[in-house]
Amino acid sequence: MIWTWDPDKNFVNQDKHRVSFETAQLVFDDPLALMRPDPYPYESRWQTVGTVNMVTLLVVDTRLDSDSDLQGGRIISARRATRVERRAYEEGDF
């Protein structure tokens, strides 16, 4: 998968959440990662929860058009999952 992001947003995200988008993109390599639509009203976004280096992360992203041969998209934000999100991920009920 090919993931892109705004470098300035990545810097702000690292400062706020202590998670880089370089690390966040590894969530998509987790075979147990779970996805659901994000409720953001202005564009199609997804929330993905998965584990990277034994830390459960929540990543918000947009996906490339389905017409594209490439897979991936743009990472918007990333943070450690909350306790509720972590439990839902562990129970497969995200």
C-alpha positions as CSV (number, residue, x, y, z in Angstrom):
1,M,0.0,0.0,0.0
2,I,1.2,3.5,-0.7
3,W,0.4,6.1,2.0
4,T,0.9,9.8,1.7
5,W,0.5,12.7,4.2
6,D,1.0,16.3,4.7
7,P,4.5,16.8,6.3
8,D,3.2,19.7,8.4
9,K,0.3,17.7,9.7
10,N,2.6,14.8,10.5
11,F,4.8,17.2,12.6
12,V,1.7,18.5,14.5
13,N,0.4,15.0,15.0
14,Q,3.8,13.8,16.4
15,D,3.8,16.8,18.8
16,K,0.2,16.2,19.9
17,H,-0.1,12.4,20.0
18,R,3.6,11.2,19.9
19,V,2.8,9.0,16.9
20,S,4.5,9.7,13.5
21,F,2.7,8.9,10.2
22,E,5.7,6.8,9.2
23,T,4.9,4.5,12.2
24,A,1.1,4.8,11.7
25,Q,1.2,3.4,8.2
26,L,2.4,0.1,9.7
27,V,-1.1,-0.4,11.1
28,F,-2.1,-1.5,7.7
29,D,0.4,-4.4,7.8
30,D,-1.4,-5.8,10.9
31,P,-3.3,-8.9,9.6
32,L,-5.8,-8.4,12.5
33,A,-6.4,-4.6,11.8
34,L,-10.1,-3.6,11.8
35,M,-11.6,-0.8,9.8
36,R,-14.9,1.2,10.0
37,P,-16.2,4.3,8.3
38,D,-15.3,7.6,10.1
39,P,-18.3,9.9,10.7
40,Y,-16.5,12.9,9.1
41,P,-19.3,14.5,6.9
42,Y,-17.2,16.2,4.2
43,E,-15.3,13.3,2.6
44,S,-15.1,9.5,2.9
45,R,-12.7,8.7,5.7
46,W,-11.9,5.4,7.5
47,Q,-10.8,4.6,11.0
48,T,-8.3,1.7,11.2
49,V,-7.2,0.1,14.5
50,G,-4.3,-2.2,14.7
51,T,-1.1,-3.0,16.5
52,V,2.4,-1.7,15.8
53,N,5.3,-2.8,18.0
54,M,2.8,-4.0,20.7
55,V,1.0,-0.6,20.8
56,T,-2.6,-0.4,19.5
57,L,-3.1,2.6,17.3
58,L,-6.1,4.3,15.7
59,V,-5.4,5.8,12.2
60,V,-7.8,8.0,10.3
61,D,-7.3,8.0,6.5
62,T,-8.8,8.6,3.1
63,R,-8.5,5.9,0.4
64,L,-7.5,6.2,-3.2
65,D,-10.3,6.0,-5.8
66,S,-11.5,2.5,-6.4
67,D,-10.6,3.0,-10.1
68,S,-6.9,3.3,-9.2
69,D,-4.7,0.2,-9.6
70,L,-2.8,1.4,-6.5
71,Q,-3.9,0.7,-2.9
72,G,-3.4,3.2,-0.2
73,G,-4.4,6.8,0.5
74,R,-3.7,9.7,2.7
75,I,-3.2,9.5,6.5
76,I,-5.0,12.3,8.3
77,S,-4.3,11.5,12.0
78,A,-2.9,8.8,14.2
79,R,-2.9,8.2,18.0
80,R,-2.9,5.5,20.6
81,A,-6.2,3.8,20.7
82,T,-8.4,4.5,23.8
83,R,-9.2,1.8,26.2
84,V,-12.6,1.3,24.7
85,E,-11.2,1.2,21.1
86,R,-8.5,-1.3,22.3
87,R,-11.0,-3.6,23.9
88,A,-13.2,-3.5,20.7
89,Y,-10.2,-4.4,18.6
90,E,-9.2,-7.2,20.9
91,E,-12.7,-8.6,20.8
92,G,-13.0,-8.1,17.1
93,D,-15.9,-5.8,17.5
94,F,-14.5,-2.4,16.3
